[in-house]
């Protein structure tokens, strides 16, 4: 669980309130409590709700960028 992301969500009124704020489904916001809040969303929140989020580690609340998936390639010639 990402404690900082959970603190951000609770400071903004909970899962339902944040889901309405971004017009996304509540399960999406609930998943942020595990993975962290996506960077673009966190950038908006840090500016738009600066006072409400004072004292919360916003960097820790931000989701890490997903690593690009690579597919194995066969480099040997037949």
mmCIF file of the N, C-alpha and C atoms, coordinates in Angstrom:
data_MODEL
# 
_entry.id   MODEL 
# 
loop_
_atom_site.group_PDB 
_atom_site.id 
_atom_site.type_symbol 
_atom_site.label_atom_id 
_atom_site.label_alt_id 
_atom_site.label_comp_id 
_atom_site.label_asym_id 
_atom_site.label_entity_id 
_atom_site.label_seq_id 
_atom_site.pdbx_PDB_ins_code 
_atom_site.Cartn_x 
_atom_site.Cartn_y 
_atom_site.Cartn_z 
_atom_site.occupancy 
_atom_site.B_iso_or_equiv 
_atom_site.pdbx_formal_charge 
_atom_site.auth_seq_id 
_atom_site.auth_comp_id 
_atom_site.auth_asym_id 
_atom_site.auth_atom_id 
_atom_site.pdbx_PDB_model_num 
ATOM 1   N N  . UNK A 1 1  ? 0.848   -1.187  0.000   1.00 0.00 ? 1  UNK A N  1 
ATOM 2   C CA . UNK A 1 1  ? 0.000   0.000   0.000   1.00 0.00 ? 1  UNK A CA 1 
ATOM 3   C C  . UNK A 1 1  ? 0.887   1.241   0.000   1.00 0.00 ? 1  UNK A C  1 
ATOM 4   N N  . UNK A 1 2  ? 0.484   2.216   -0.764  1.00 0.00 ? 2  UNK A N  1 
ATOM 5   C CA . UNK A 1 2  ? 1.196   3.486   -0.815  1.00 0.00 ? 2  UNK A CA 1 
ATOM 6   C C  . UNK A 1 2  ? 0.513   4.426   0.191   1.00 0.00 ? 2  UNK A C  1 
ATOM 7   N N  . UNK A 1 3  ? 1.117   4.552   1.353   1.00 0.00 ? 3  UNK A N  1 
ATOM 8   C CA . UNK A 1 3  ? 0.534   5.334   2.443   1.00 0.00 ? 3  UNK A CA 1 
ATOM 9   C C  . UNK A 1 3  ? 0.357   6.793   2.049   1.00 0.00 ? 3  UNK A C  1 
ATOM 10  N N  . UNK A 1 4  ? 1.329   7.351   1.355   1.00 0.00 ? 4  UNK A N  1 
ATOM 11  C CA . UNK A 1 4  ? 1.249   8.758   0.959   1.00 0.00 ? 4  UNK A CA 1 
ATOM 12  C C  . UNK A 1 4  ? 0.114   8.995   -0.033  1.00 0.00 ? 4  UNK A C  1 
ATOM 13  N N  . UNK A 1 5  ? -0.057  8.088   -0.988  1.00 0.00 ? 5  UNK A N  1 
ATOM 14  C CA . UNK A 1 5  ? -1.159  8.226   -1.949  1.00 0.00 ? 5  UNK A CA 1 
ATOM 15  C C  . UNK A 1 5  ? -2.496  8.137   -1.227  1.00 0.00 ? 5  UNK A C  1 
ATOM 16  N N  . UNK A 1 6  ? -2.591  7.239   -0.261  1.00 0.00 ? 6  UNK A N  1 
ATOM 17  C CA . UNK A 1 6  ? -3.813  7.110   0.528   1.00 0.00 ? 6  UNK A CA 1 
ATOM 18  C C  . UNK A 1 6  ? -4.083  8.396   1.298   1.00 0.00 ? 6  UNK A C  1 
ATOM 19  N N  . UNK A 1 7  ? -3.046  9.011   1.854   1.00 0.00 ? 7  UNK A N  1 
ATOM 20  C CA . UNK A 1 7  ? -3.204  10.277  2.572   1.00 0.00 ? 7  UNK A CA 1 
ATOM 21  C C  . UNK A 1 7  ? -3.710  11.371  1.640   1.00 0.00 ? 7  UNK A C  1 
ATOM 22  N N  . UNK A 1 8  ? -3.192  11.415  0.422   1.00 0.00 ? 8  UNK A N  1 
ATOM 23  C CA . UNK A 1 8  ? -3.641  12.411  -0.555  1.00 0.00 ? 8  UNK A CA 1 
ATOM 24  C C  . UNK A 1 8  ? -5.121  12.219  -0.846  1.00 0.00 ? 8  UNK A C  1 
ATOM 25  N N  . UNK A 1 9  ? -5.504  10.993  -1.123  1.00 0.00 ? 9  UNK A N  1 
ATOM 26  C CA . UNK A 1 9  ? -6.896  10.692  -1.470  1.00 0.00 ? 9  UNK A CA 1 
ATOM 27  C C  . UNK A 1 9  ? -7.824  11.048  -0.310  1.00 0.00 ? 9  UNK A C  1 
ATOM 28  N N  . UNK A 1 10 ? -7.440  10.699  0.891   1.00 0.00 ? 10 UNK A N  1 
ATOM 29  C CA . UNK A 1 10 ? -8.270  11.014  2.066   1.00 0.00 ? 10 UNK A CA 1 
ATOM 30  C C  . UNK A 1 10 ? -8.336  12.526  2.310   1.00 0.00 ? 10 UNK A C  1 
ATOM 31  N N  . UNK A 1 11 ? -7.227  13.233  2.095   1.00 0.00 ? 11 UNK A N  1 
ATOM 32  C CA . UNK A 1 11 ? -7.213  14.685  2.291   1.00 0.00 ? 11 UNK A CA 1 
ATOM 33  C C  . UNK A 1 11 ? -8.145  15.397  1.312   1.00 0.00 ? 11 UNK A C  1 
ATOM 34  N N  . UNK A 1 12 ? -8.399  14.762  0.174   1.00 0.00 ? 12 UNK A N  1 
ATOM 35  C CA . UNK A 1 12 ? -9.267  15.355  -0.842  1.00 0.00 ? 12 UNK A CA 1 
ATOM 36  C C  . UNK A 1 12 ? -10.715 14.897  -0.726  1.00 0.00 ? 12 UNK A C  1 
ATOM 37  N N  . UNK A 1 13 ? -11.018 14.139  0.314   1.00 0.00 ? 13 UNK A N  1 
ATOM 38  C CA . UNK A 1 13 ? -12.400 13.738  0.553   1.00 0.00 ? 13 UNK A CA 1 
ATOM 39  C C  . UNK A 1 13 ? -12.714 12.284  0.309   1.00 0.00 ? 13 UNK A C  1 
ATOM 40  N N  . UNK A 1 14 ? -11.714 11.487  -0.017  1.00 0.00 ? 14 UNK A N  1 
ATOM 41  C CA . UNK A 1 14 ? -11.922 10.061  -0.191  1.00 0.00 ? 14 UNK A CA 1 
ATOM 42  C C  . UNK A 1 14 ? -11.966 9.624   -1.640  1.00 0.00 ? 14 UNK A C  1 
ATOM 43  N N  . UNK A 1 15 ? -12.102 8.329   -1.800  1.00 0.00 ? 15 UNK A N  1 
ATOM 44  C CA . UNK A 1 15 ? -12.070 7.710   -3.128  1.00 0.00 ? 15 UNK A CA 1 
ATOM 45  C C  . UNK A 1 15 ? -13.130 8.274   -4.068  1.00 0.00 ? 15 UNK A C  1 
ATOM 46  N N  . UNK A 1 16 ? -14.365 8.377   -3.591  1.00 0.00 ? 16 UNK A N  1 
ATOM 47  C CA . UNK A 1 16 ? -15.456 8.854   -4.445  1.00 0.00 ? 16 UNK A CA 1 
ATOM 48  C C  . UNK A 1 16 ? -15.223 10.296  -4.890  1.00 0.00 ? 16 UNK A C  1 
ATOM 49  N N  . UNK A 1 17 ? -14.754 11.137  -3.983  1.00 0.00 ? 17 UNK A N  1 
ATOM 50  C CA . UNK A 1 17 ? -14.519 12.544  -4.315  1.00 0.00 ? 17 UNK A CA 1 
ATOM 51  C C  . UNK A 1 17 ? -13.420 12.688  -5.363  1.00 0.00 ? 17 UNK A C  1 
ATOM 52  N N  . UNK A 1 18 ? -12.361 11.924  -5.233  1.00 0.00 ? 18 UNK A N  1 
ATOM 53  C CA . UNK A 1 18 ? -11.262 12.007  -6.201  1.00 0.00 ? 18 UNK A CA 1 
ATOM 54  C C  . UNK A 1 18 ? -11.702 11.425  -7.549  1.00 0.00 ? 18 UNK A C  1 
ATOM 55  N N  . UNK A 1 19 ? -12.488 10.370  -7.524  1.00 0.00 ? 19 UNK A N  1 
ATOM 56  C CA . UNK A 1 19 ? -13.014 9.797   -8.764  1.00 0.00 ? 19 UNK A CA 1 
ATOM 57  C C  . UNK A 1 19 ? -13.870 10.822  -9.508  1.00 0.00 ? 19 UNK A C  1 
ATOM 58  N N  . UNK A 1 20 ? -14.696 11.551  -8.778  1.00 0.00 ? 20 UNK A N  1 
ATOM 59  C CA . UNK A 1 20 ? -15.510 12.598  -9.406  1.00 0.00 ? 20 UNK A CA 1 
ATOM 60  C C  . UNK A 1 20 ? -14.636 13.724  -9.943  1.00 0.00 ? 20 UNK A C  1 
ATOM 61  N N  . UNK A 1 21 ? -13.609 14.074  -9.207  1.00 0.00 ? 21 UNK A N  1 
ATOM 62  C CA . UNK A 1 21 ? -12.704 15.146  -9.613  1.00 0.00 ? 21 UNK A CA 1 
ATOM 63  C C  . UNK A 1 21 ? -12.089 14.871  -10.991 1.00 0.00 ? 21 UNK A C  1 
ATOM 64  N N  . UNK A 1 22 ? -11.722 13.619  -11.232 1.00 0.00 ? 22 UNK A N  1 
ATOM 65  C CA . UNK A 1 22 ? -11.076 13.250  -12.486 1.00 0.00 ? 22 UNK A CA 1 
ATOM 66  C C  . UNK A 1 22 ? -12.003 12.535  -13.468 1.00 0.00 ? 22 UNK A C  1 
ATOM 67  N N  . UNK A 1 23 ? -13.256 12.368  -13.076 1.00 0.00 ? 23 UNK A N  1 
ATOM 68  C CA . UNK A 1 23 ? -14.235 11.664  -13.917 1.00 0.00 ? 23 UNK A CA 1 
ATOM 69  C C  . UNK A 1 23 ? -13.730 10.277  -14.309 1.00 0.00 ? 23 UNK A C  1 
ATOM 70  N N  . UNK A 1 24 ? -13.295 9.533   -13.286 1.00 0.00 ? 24 UNK A N  1 
ATOM 71  C CA . UNK A 1 24 ? -12.846 8.151   -13.474 1.00 0.00 ? 24 UNK A CA 1 
ATOM 72  C C  . UNK A 1 24 ? -13.628 7.264   -12.516 1.00 0.00 ? 24 UNK A C  1 
ATOM 73  N N  . UNK A 1 25 ? -13.566 5.975   -12.735 1.00 0.00 ? 25 UNK A N  1 
ATOM 74  C CA . UNK A 1 25 ? -14.258 5.018   -11.876 1.00 0.00 ? 25 UNK A CA 1 
ATOM 75  C C  . UNK A 1 25 ? -13.555 4.906   -10.509 1.00 0.00 ? 25 UNK A C  1 
ATOM 76  N N  . UNK A 1 26 ? -14.357 4.661   -9.492  1.00 0.00 ? 26 UNK A N  1 
ATOM 77  C CA . UNK A 1 26 ? -13.799 4.541   -8.143  1.00 0.00 ? 26 UNK A CA 1 
ATOM 78  C C  . UNK A 1 26 ? -12.742 3.440   -8.028  1.00 0.00 ? 26 UNK A C  1 
ATOM 79  N N  . UNK A 1 27 ? -12.912 2.280   -8.700  1.00 0.00 ? 27 UNK A N  1 
ATOM 80  C CA . UNK A 1 27 ? -11.846 1.272   -8.598  1.00 0.00 ? 27 UNK A CA 1 
ATOM 81  C C  . UNK A 1 27 ? -10.494 1.760   -9.114  1.00 0.00 ? 27 UNK A C  1 
ATOM 82  N N  . UNK A 1 28 ? -10.516 2.685   -10.072 1.00 0.00 ? 28 UNK A N  1 
ATOM 83  C CA . UNK A 1 28 ? -9.254  3.247   -10.570 1.00 0.00 ? 28 UNK A CA 1 
ATOM 84  C C  . UNK A 1 28 ? -8.544  4.013   -9.459  1.00 0.00 ? 28 UNK A C  1 
ATOM 85  N N  . UNK A 1 29 ? -9.301  4.824   -8.730  1.00 0.00 ? 29 UNK A N  1 
ATOM 86  C CA . UNK A 1 29 ? -8.716  5.604   -7.630  1.00 0.00 ? 29 UNK A CA 1 
ATOM 87  C C  . UNK A 1 29 ? -8.278  4.664   -6.509  1.00 0.00 ? 29 UNK A C  1 
ATOM 88  N N  . UNK A 1 30 ? -9.066  3.636   -6.241  1.00 0.00 ? 30 UNK A N  1 
ATOM 89  C CA . UNK A 1 30 ? -8.679  2.667   -5.212  1.00 0.00 ? 30 UNK A CA 1 
ATOM 90  C C  . UNK A 1 30 ? -7.346  2.013   -5.564  1.00 0.00 ? 30 UNK A C  1 
ATOM 91  N N  . UNK A 1 31 ? -7.120  1.745   -6.843  1.00 0.00 ? 31 UNK A N  1 
ATOM 92  C CA . UNK A 1 31 ? -5.854  1.144   -7.275  1.00 0.00 ? 31 UNK A CA 1 
ATOM 93  C C  . UNK A 1 31 ? -4.680  2.083   -7.026  1.00 0.00 ? 31 UNK A C  1 
ATOM 94  N N  . UNK A 1 32 ? -4.940  3.380   -7.076  1.00 0.00 ? 32 UNK A N  1 
ATOM 95  C CA . UNK A 1 32 ? -3.876  4.349   -6.807  1.00 0.00 ? 32 UNK A CA 1 
ATOM 96  C C  . UNK A 1 32 ? -3.347  4.211   -5.392  1.00 0.00 ? 32 UNK A C  1 
ATOM 97  N N  . UNK A 1 33 ? -4.177  3.743   -4.481  1.00 0.00 ? 33 UNK A N  1 
ATOM 98  C CA . UNK A 1 33 ? -3.733  3.544   -3.093  1.00 0.00 ? 33 UNK A CA 1 
ATOM 99  C C  . UNK A 1 33 ? -2.663  2.469   -3.019  1.00 0.00 ? 33 UNK A C  1 
ATOM 100 N N  . UNK A 1 34 ? -2.624  1.585   -3.983  1.00 0.00 ? 34 UNK A N  1 
ATOM 101 C CA . UNK A 1 34 ? -1.610  0.538   -4.037  1.00 0.00 ? 34 UNK A CA 1 
ATOM 102 C C  . UNK A 1 34 ? -0.400  0.974   -4.866  1.00 0.00 ? 34 UNK A C  1 
ATOM 103 N N  . UNK A 1 35 ? -0.661  1.482   -6.072  1.00 0.00 ? 35 UNK A N  1 
ATOM 104 C CA . UNK A 1 35 ? 0.410   1.777   -7.026  1.00 0.00 ? 35 UNK A CA 1 
ATOM 105 C C  . UNK A 1 35 ? 0.970   3.188   -6.917  1.00 0.00 ? 35 UNK A C  1 
ATOM 106 N N  . UNK A 1 36 ? 0.192   4.090   -6.354  1.00 0.00 ? 36 UNK A N  1 
ATOM 107 C CA . UNK A 1 36 ? 0.550   5.500   -6.356  1.00 0.00 ? 36 UNK A CA 1 
ATOM 108 C C  . UNK A 1 36 ? -0.303  6.237   -7.380  1.00 0.00 ? 36 UNK A C  1 
ATOM 109 N N  . UNK A 1 37 ? -0.372  7.527   -7.250  1.00 0.00 ? 37 UNK A N  1 
ATOM 110 C CA . UNK A 1 37 ? -1.192  8.360   -8.127  1.00 0.00 ? 37 UNK A CA 1 
ATOM 111 C C  . UNK A 1 37 ? -0.390  8.654   -9.393  1.00 0.00 ? 37 UNK A C  1 
ATOM 112 N N  . UNK A 1 38 ? -1.001  8.464   -10.560 1.00 0.00 ? 38 UNK A N  1 
ATOM 113 C CA . UNK A 1 38 ? -0.270  8.735   -11.812 1.00 0.00 ? 38 UNK A CA 1 
ATOM 114 C C  . UNK A 1 38 ? 0.310   10.156  -11.830 1.00 0.00 ? 38 UNK A C  1 
ATOM 115 N N  . UNK A 1 39 ? 1.501   10.258  -12.370 1.00 0.00 ? 39 UNK A N  1 
ATOM 116 C CA . UNK A 1 39 ? 2.245   11.531  -12.359 1.00 0.00 ? 39 UNK A CA 1 
ATOM 117 C C  . UNK A 1 39 ? 1.441   12.713  -12.891 1.00 0.00 ? 39 UNK A C  1 
ATOM 118 N N  . UNK A 1 40 ? 0.771   12.624  -14.048 1.00 0.00 ? 40 UNK A N  1 
ATOM 119 C CA . UNK A 1 40 ? 0.020   13.799  -14.521 1.00 0.00 ? 40 UNK A CA 1 
ATOM 120 C C  . UNK A 1 40 ? -1.094  14.214  -13.547 1.00 0.00 ? 40 UNK A C  1 
ATOM 121 N N  . UNK A 1 41 ? -1.754  13.246  -12.938 1.00 0.00 ? 41 UNK A N  1 
ATOM 122 C CA . UNK A 1 41 ? -2.813  13.555  -11.967 1.00 0.00 ? 41 UNK A CA 1 
ATOM 123 C C  . UNK A 1 41 ? -2.203  14.204  -10.727 1.00 0.00 ? 41 UNK A C  1 
ATOM 124 N N  . UNK A 1 42 ? -1.048  13.687  -10.304 1.00 0.00 ? 42 UNK A N  1 
ATOM 125 C CA . UNK A 1 42 ? -0.396  14.233  -9.110  1.00 0.00 ? 42 UNK A CA 1 
ATOM 126 C C  . UNK A 1 42 ? 0.089   15.651  -9.358  1.00 0.00 ? 42 UNK A C  1 
ATOM 127 N N  . UNK A 1 43 ? 0.540   15.922  -10.569 1.00 0.00 ? 43 UNK A N  1 
ATOM 128 C CA . UNK A 1 43 ? 0.983   17.283  -10.892 1.00 0.00 ? 43 UNK A CA 1 
ATOM 129 C C  . UNK A 1 43 ? -0.181  18.257  -10.768 1.00 0.00 ? 43 UNK A C  1 
ATOM 130 N N  . UNK A 1 44 ? -1.344  17.876  -11.265 1.00 0.00 ? 44 UNK A N  1 
ATOM 131 C CA . UNK A 1 44 ? -2.527  18.717  -11.145 1.00 0.00 ? 44 UNK A CA 1 
ATOM 132 C C  . UNK A 1 44 ? -2.899  18.916  -9.673  1.00 0.00 ? 44 UNK A C  1 
ATOM 133 N N  . UNK A 1 45 ? -2.963  17.829  -8.922  1.00 0.00 ? 45 UNK A N  1 
ATOM 134 C CA . UNK A 1 45 ? -3.375  17.919  -7.518  1.00 0.00 ? 45 UNK A CA 1 
ATOM 135 C C  . UNK A 1 45 ? -2.425  18.787  -6.704  1.00 0.00 ? 45 UNK A C  1 
ATOM 136 N N  . UNK A 1 46 ? -1.134  18.671  -6.974  1.00 0.00 ? 46 UNK A N  1 
ATOM 137 C CA . UNK A 1 46 ? -0.158  19.430  -6.185  1.00 0.00 ? 46 UNK A CA 1 
ATOM 138 C C  . UNK A 1 46 ? -0.301  20.934  -6.381  1.00 0.00 ? 46 UNK A C  1 
ATOM 139 N N  . UNK A 1 47 ? -0.822  21.346  -7.526  1.00 0.00 ? 47 UNK A N  1 
ATOM 140 C CA . UNK A 1 47 ? -1.035  22.768  -7.790  1.00 0.00 ? 47 UNK A CA 1 
ATOM 141 C C  . UNK A 1 47 ? -2.435  23.198  -7.351  1.00 0.00 ? 47 UNK A C  1 
ATOM 142 N N  . UNK A 1 48 ? -3.431  22.422  -7.720  1.00 0.00 ? 48 UNK A N  1 
ATOM 143 C CA . UNK A 1 48 ? -4.825  22.797  -7.469  1.00 0.00 ? 48 UNK A CA 1 
ATOM 144 C C  . UNK A 1 48 ? -5.234  22.667  -6.005  1.00 0.00 ? 48 UNK A C  1 
ATOM 145 N N  . UNK A 1 49 ? -4.557  21.795  -5.262  1.00 0.00 ? 49 UNK A N  1 
ATOM 146 C CA . UNK A 1 49 ? -4.959  21.541  -3.869  1.00 0.00 ? 49 UNK A CA 1 
ATOM 147 C C  . UNK A 1 49 ? -3.760  21.627  -2.926  1.00 0.00 ? 49 UNK A C  1 
ATOM 148 N N  . UNK A 1 50 ? -2.916  22.596  -3.182  1.00 0.00 ? 50 UNK A N  1 
ATOM 149 C CA . UNK A 1 50 ? -1.667  22.752  -2.438  1.00 0.00 ? 50 UNK A CA 1 
ATOM 150 C C  . UNK A 1 50 ? -1.892  22.810  -0.920  1.00 0.00 ? 50 UNK A C  1 
ATOM 151 N N  . UNK A 1 51 ? -2.856  23.589  -0.477  1.00 0.00 ? 51 UNK A N  1 
ATOM 152 C CA . UNK A 1 51 ? -3.096  23.736  0.964   1.00 0.00 ? 51 UNK A CA 1 
ATOM 153 C C  . UNK A 1 51 ? -3.590  22.447  1.596   1.00 0.00 ? 51 UNK A C  1 
ATOM 154 N N  . UNK A 1 52 ? -4.502  21.752  0.921   1.00 0.00 ? 52 UNK A N  1 
ATOM 155 C CA . UNK A 1 52 ? -5.043  20.508  1.458   1.00 0.00 ? 52 UNK A CA 1 
ATOM 156 C C  . UNK A 1 52 ? -3.981  19.414  1.561   1.00 0.00 ? 52 UNK A C  1 
ATOM 157 N N  . UNK A 1 53 ? -2.985  19.491  0.709   1.00 0.00 ? 53 UNK A N  1 
ATOM 158 C CA . UNK A 1 53 ? -1.969  18.440  0.656   1.00 0.00 ? 53 UNK A CA 1 
ATOM 159 C C  . UNK A 1 53 ? -0.680  18.803  1.386   1.00 0.00 ? 53 UNK A C  1 
ATOM 160 N N  . UNK A 1 54 ? -0.670  19.940  2.053   1.00 0.00 ? 54 UNK A N  1 
ATOM 161 C CA . UNK A 1 54 ? 0.515   20.363  2.805   1.00 0.00 ? 54 UNK A CA 1 
ATOM 162 C C  . UNK A 1 54 ? 0.876   19.296  3.841   1.00 0.00 ? 54 UNK A C  1 
ATOM 163 N N  . UNK A 1 55 ? 2.134   18.960  3.891   1.00 0.00 ? 55 UNK A N  1 
ATOM 164 C CA . UNK A 1 55 ? 2.612   18.002  4.880   1.00 0.00 ? 55 UNK A CA 1 
ATOM 165 C C  . UNK A 1 55 ? 2.587   16.552  4.415   1.00 0.00 ? 55 UNK A C  1 
ATOM 166 N N  . UNK A 1 56 ? 2.071   16.292  3.222   1.00 0.00 ? 56 UNK A N  1 
ATOM 167 C CA . UNK A 1 56 ? 2.053   14.936  2.676   1.00 0.00 ? 56 UNK A CA 1 
ATOM 168 C C  . UNK A 1 56 ? 3.200   14.816  1.675   1.00 0.00 ? 56 UNK A C  1 
ATOM 169 N N  . UNK A 1 57 ? 3.900   13.707  1.713   1.00 0.00 ? 57 UNK A N  1 
ATOM 170 C CA . UNK A 1 57 ? 5.019   13.469  0.801   1.00 0.00 ? 57 UNK A CA 1 
ATOM 171 C C  . UNK A 1 57 ? 4.462   13.162  -0.594  1.00 0.00 ? 57 UNK A C  1 
ATOM 172 N N  . UNK A 1 58 ? 4.366   14.194  -1.423  1.00 0.00 ? 58 UNK A N  1 
ATOM 173 C CA . UNK A 1 58 ? 3.759   14.050  -2.739  1.00 0.00 ? 58 UNK A CA 1 
ATOM 174 C C  . UNK A 1 58 ? 4.623   13.223  -3.693  1.00 0.00 ? 58 UNK A C  1 
ATOM 175 N N  . UNK A 1 59 ? 5.919   13.287  -3.517  1.00 0.00 ? 59 UNK A N  1 
ATOM 176 C CA . UNK A 1 59 ? 6.805   12.481  -4.358  1.00 0.00 ? 59 UNK A CA 1 
ATOM 177 C C  . UNK A 1 59 ? 6.571   10.995  -4.086  1.00 0.00 ? 59 UNK A C  1 
ATOM 178 N N  . UNK A 1 60 ? 6.422   10.654  -2.816  1.00 0.00 ? 60 UNK A N  1 
ATOM 179 C CA . UNK A 1 60 ? 6.168   9.254   -2.463  1.00 0.00 ? 60 UNK A CA 1 
ATOM 180 C C  . UNK A 1 60 ? 4.779   8.809   -2.910  1.00 0.00 ? 60 UNK A C  1 
ATOM 181 N N  . UNK A 1 61 ? 3.849   9.753   -3.037  1.00 0.00 ? 61 UNK A N  1 
ATOM 182 C CA . UNK A 1 61 ? 2.483   9.432   -3.456  1.00 0.00 ? 61 UNK A CA 1 
ATOM 183 C C  . UNK A 1 61 ? 2.364   9.221   -4.955  1.00 0.00 ? 61 UNK A C  1 
ATOM 184 N N  . UNK A 1 62 ? 3.383   9.639   -5.695  1.00 0.00 ? 62 UNK A N  1 
ATOM 185 C CA . UNK A 1 62 ? 3.347   9.555   -7.150  1.00 0.00 ? 62 UNK A CA 1 
ATOM 186 C C  . UNK A 1 62 ? 3.781   8.172   -7.617  1.00 0.00 ? 62 UNK A C  1 
ATOM 187 N N  . UNK A 1 63 ? 3.013   7.610   -8.560  1.00 0.00 ? 63 UNK A N  1 
ATOM 188 C CA . UNK A 1 63 ? 3.339   6.295   -9.109  1.00 0.00 ? 63 UNK A CA 1 
ATOM 189 C C  . UNK A 1 63 ? 4.640   6.365   -9.890  1.00 0.00 ? 63 UNK A C  1 
ATOM 190 N N  . UNK A 1 64 ? 5.394   5.318   -9.788  1.00 0.00 ? 64 UNK A N  1 
ATOM 191 C CA . UNK A 1 64 ? 6.605   5.217   -10.591 1.00 0.00 ? 64 UNK A CA 1 
ATOM 192 C C  . UNK A 1 64 ? 6.205   4.937   -12.026 1.00 0.00 ? 64 UNK A C  1 
ATOM 193 N N  . UNK A 1 65 ? 6.965   5.441   -12.934 1.00 0.00 ? 65 UNK A N  1 
ATOM 194 C CA . UNK A 1 65 ? 6.672   5.208   -14.354 1.00 0.00 ? 65 UNK A CA 1 
ATOM 195 C C  . UNK A 1 65 ? 6.787   3.721   -14.644 1.00 0.00 ? 65 UNK A C  1 
ATOM 196 N N  . UNK A 1 66 ? 5.857   3.226   -15.407 1.00 0.00 ? 66 UNK A N  1 
ATOM 197 C CA . UNK A 1 66 ? 5.888   1.813   -15.783 1.00 0.00 ? 66 UNK A CA 1 
ATOM 198 C C  . UNK A 1 66 ? 7.059   1.558   -16.717 1.00 0.00 ? 66 UNK A C  1 
ATOM 199 N N  . UNK A 1 67 ? 7.710   0.437   -16.511 1.00 0.00 ? 67 UNK A N  1 
ATOM 200 C CA . UNK A 1 67 ? 8.813   0.080   -17.392 1.00 0.00 ? 67 UNK A CA 1 
ATOM 201 C C  . UNK A 1 67 ? 8.237   -0.408  -18.710 1.00 0.00 ? 67 UNK A C  1 
ATOM 202 N N  . UNK A 1 68 ? 8.801   0.024   -19.797 1.00 0.00 ? 68 UNK A N  1 
ATOM 203 C CA . UNK A 1 68 ? 8.280   -0.438  -21.087 1.00 0.00 ? 68 UNK A CA 1 
ATOM 204 C C  . UNK A 1 68 ? 8.479   -1.940  -21.221 1.00 0.00 ? 68 UNK A C  1 
ATOM 205 N N  . UNK A 1 69 ? 7.471   -2.598  -21.749 1.00 0.00 ? 69 UNK A N  1 
ATOM 206 C CA . UNK A 1 69 ? 7.574   -4.030  -21.947 1.00 0.00 ? 69 UNK A CA 1 
ATOM 207 C C  . UNK A 1 69 ? 8.345   -4.291  -23.220 1.00 0.00 ? 69 UNK A C  1 
ATOM 208 N N  . UNK A 1 70 ? 9.254   -5.230  -23.127 1.00 0.00 ? 70 UNK A N  1 
ATOM 209 C CA . UNK A 1 70 ? 10.023  -5.590  -24.307 1.00 0.00 ? 70 UNK A CA 1 
ATOM 210 C C  . UNK A 1 70 ? 9.694   -7.021  -24.682 1.00 0.00 ? 70 UNK A C  1 
ATOM 211 N N  . UNK A 1 71 ? 9.753   -7.285  -25.934 1.00 0.00 ? 71 UNK A N  1 
ATOM 212 C CA . UNK A 1 71 ? 9.530   -8.642  -26.392 1.00 0.00 ? 71 UNK A CA 1 
ATOM 213 C C  . UNK A 1 71 ? 10.872  -9.233  -26.796 1.00 0.00 ? 71 UNK A C  1 
ATOM 214 N N  . UNK A 1 72 ? 11.082  -10.470 -26.406 1.00 0.00 ? 72 UNK A N  1 
ATOM 215 C CA . UNK A 1 72 ? 12.371  -11.070 -26.767 1.00 0.00 ? 72 UNK A CA 1 
ATOM 216 C C  . UNK A 1 72 ? 12.457  -11.249 -28.283 1.00 0.00 ? 72 UNK A C  1 
ATOM 217 N N  . UNK A 1 73 ? 13.633  -11.019 -28.799 1.00 0.00 ? 73 UNK A N  1 
ATOM 218 C CA . UNK A 1 73 ? 13.842  -11.191 -30.233 1.00 0.00 ? 73 UNK A CA 1 
ATOM 219 C C  . UNK A 1 73 ? 14.902  -12.263 -30.459 1.00 0.00 ? 73 UNK A C  1 
ATOM 220 N N  . UNK A 1 74 ? 14.757  -12.961 -31.511 1.00 0.00 ? 74 UNK A N  1 
ATOM 221 C CA . UNK A 1 74 ? 15.734  -13.975 -31.861 1.00 0.00 ? 74 UNK A CA 1 
ATOM 222 C C  . UNK A 1 74 ? 16.717  -13.359 -32.832 1.00 0.00 ? 74 UNK A C  1 
ATOM 223 N N  . UNK A 1 75 ? 17.936  -13.179 -32.389 1.00 0.00 ? 75 UNK A N  1 
ATOM 224 C CA . UNK A 1 75 ? 18.935  -12.509 -33.221 1.00 0.00 ? 75 UNK A CA 1 
ATOM 225 C C  . UNK A 1 75 ? 19.774  -13.495 -34.000 1.00 0.00 ? 75 UNK A C  1 
ATOM 226 N N  . UNK A 1 76 ? 19.560  -14.789 -33.772 1.00 0.00 ? 76 UNK A N  1 
ATOM 227 C CA . UNK A 1 76 ? 20.327  -15.787 -34.501 1.00 0.00 ? 76 UNK A CA 1 
ATOM 228 C C  . UNK A 1 76 ? 19.752  -15.964 -35.895 1.00 0.00 ? 76 UNK A C  1 
ATOM 229 N N  . UNK A 1 77 ? 20.622  -16.079 -36.848 1.00 0.00 ? 77 UNK A N  1 
ATOM 230 C CA . UNK A 1 77 ? 20.162  -16.307 -38.210 1.00 0.00 ? 77 UNK A CA 1 
ATOM 231 C C  . UNK A 1 77 ? 20.032  -17.794 -38.453 1.00 0.00 ? 77 UNK A C  1 
ATOM 232 N N  . UNK A 1 78 ? 19.087  -18.162 -39.285 1.00 0.00 ? 78 UNK A N  1 
ATOM 233 C CA . UNK A 1 78 ? 18.837  -19.567 -39.574 1.00 0.00 ? 78 UNK A CA 1 
ATOM 234 C C  . UNK A 1 78 ? 19.874  -20.150 -40.466 1.00 0.00 ? 78 UNK A C  1 
# 
